[in-house]
Amino acid sequence: MSLTRRQFGAISAATFMAGMPRASAQNAPIKIGAVNPYSGGMAQYGDEVTRGFELAVDWVNAQGGVIGRSVEIVRGNATSAQEGIAAVEQLVGRDKVDILVGTYVTAISNAASESALNYNKLYWETNALARDLTDRGLPNYARSGPSSNEFAKRSVEGALELVAAKLGKAPKDLKIWMEHEDSAYGTSIVKEQERLFKEAGLTTGIGSHSARAIDVTDSILRAKNANPDLWMSTAYVTDTNLLLRAARDQGFKPPAIMLLGVGDTVETLEALGKDFLEGILLVSYPRPDVNPKFGPGAADYLKAYRAKYSRDPIAPQSMNAFVGIKILYEAIKIAGSIEYEKVIKAAASLDKPLGTYEAGYGAKFDAKMQNSRALPVVAQWQGGAVKAVYPKEAAAEGVSIVNLPRS
Amino acid sequence: MAEFVNVLAVGLLLGGIYSLISVGLNLIFGVIRIVNFAQGEFVMLGMYGAFAAKMALGLDPYLAVGIVVPSLFVLGAVIYRMILMPLQGEAMMQVFATFGLLMVLQNVILALTRGTTYSVNSALSTMSVTVGPVQIGLVRLIVLVAATAVTIALGWYLKTSLQGKAIRAVAQDRKAALLMGIDVERTYMISFGIGTALAGLAGCLLSPLYSMSPQIGINFIMPAFAVVVLGGLGSVGGAYAGGFIVGMTEAIAGFYLDPALKHAVLFMVFIVALLVRPAGLFGHAGAQEVGLREQS
């Protein structure tokens, strides 16, 4: 078969044109849609989590991107589950994002990830806590950060190993009271804590309250009556502050106090003051002050954060988000693709030991795609600052436990 | 016994908080016949006002009362004049307007603070008084004393001052008051201003107790409605007494039953009280008929 010059030209042009978009898509930036609340009452932490994403983007772009492509973040505002679905539709439909990441709020993650599946997009979760999210077994979903179960686990370890030793008691002799706010968040964590304590042979007292309660003195009086060695609380910021104020007013002074998830920010410091907080334990995401051997590069992360935002991190959620995206890059590299099936498969093959990333995390996903090597730390208020104290390797040089039992 | 006395003290102090919040709400209802959903937001504004006064002028929240209360009186009067007065005669629309106001105020503060929780401490925040087996935070005691003083002062003002008598006259019969030469609209405006100012006072006095968020007003308003209904719609003394009924119910149910169940118990008491005495313990028969009195 012979071609005329005109036919040859037409075919060549068509081939070139057909190849053009393909080549361009291969070199175009990978667009990551960051689903978080950026307005309303949860905006502060939505912004903070996304700062971690943005720093991870800067980090990878400075190294030439991932699989030869630079990375971009596009924000999708979602303050509720319904808005989470709409945000995904907008990010995929209008902004043409390739991957979705999130989220500070479990309910939003739940709805947005299902919506992402409708578009065959990966939903890479870094910060939402509820264990149920991974238990759903959604094929496009993985969580790089700790779940509520890891928070419960770390708190129980902290109680049995750290608190018992400091109080000079055998772990099984510890008297523990667990206070929690009565929504799914507080209830699920306490349920897991109760199971773990039971395994260790301990019976605990449990109290609950509404996060919207005007007064929680009754909860404090019930705990005070039980005379615990350790009072643990899982709640939100405002009710945590209210509980601590009621404890102060009622002269409730347990030898050890441990707060889960909150109580580690300036919001609690301003409310209670550094003297009252001295020695209070916190189960929290690892912070940039961790020992460099435990979390290599954490100091560099802090430097990058300060350089970009001209302030210190508001909360440790941002470093957890930063590390989460770095783990995502690893999975994309192995997959050589951004298709969710390939990325999930690649993530499942990751086997990075603890201490690989800034937060001290490793990467080893379980069958439900929960990273089993992402663990919170036990920190402590010391002189108005929060310092990691447990596990021992996480504590920075020169940091030791103070004021335990509390004076 | 000591335990029971302690629980009663907790209920009494909580009752003081509820009374302080509810007295302005009940005044507005009693005079203007508006169920003001935005009252909790006025308390919230009072708290943020105390915070702003601390930040800008270094004022203790108790001293901020001097700025916040008059400011909220003016705000209340302006809101009445600009929003509620044009809806006079549309009782349901006025209620919806106060709900709209709730959303506006909450979202404006949300936009300004981006949801950050703030706290404002007083020099008295950490002080407490011990009476026998009971330890009482001084800030809570001040709220209780203030609630009592406000109730007495408001009752005295309504009984003895000319403007107070005008308010009572308008509350009793708007048309007759109008015929007697009372400026009814002005009286409404002043009443709404006083109700708002009292919410501002509550906000200032409560600010050392709570970490403030834009949504905190909602937490106050639901029990406050129970207080005014139990105590008696439109009765200043009823709001005071209702506060203690609610406070005691919550404290006893919370301690002896379960803190998670205290609101369920409270609203069961509320429903029973409504069935037995629809006008509340100190209210007048018919006061519960919101908006049925002619407004035009």
Interface residues (C-beta under 8 A of the other chain):
Chain A: S39 G40 G41 M42 A43 Q44 Y45 D47 D182 G207 S208 H209 S210 R212 A213 I214 D215 V216 T217 D218 S219 L221 R222 N225 V237 T238 N241 L242 R245 R248 D249 Q250 G251 E267 E270 A271 G273 F276
Chain B: E3 N6 V7 V10 L13 L14 I17 Y18 N107 L110 A111 R114 G115 T116 T117 Y118 S119 N121 T126 S128 Q135 I136 G137 R140 L209 Y210 S211 S213 P214 Q215 I216 I218 N219 F220 P223 E250 A251 G254 F255 D258 P259 A260 K262 H263
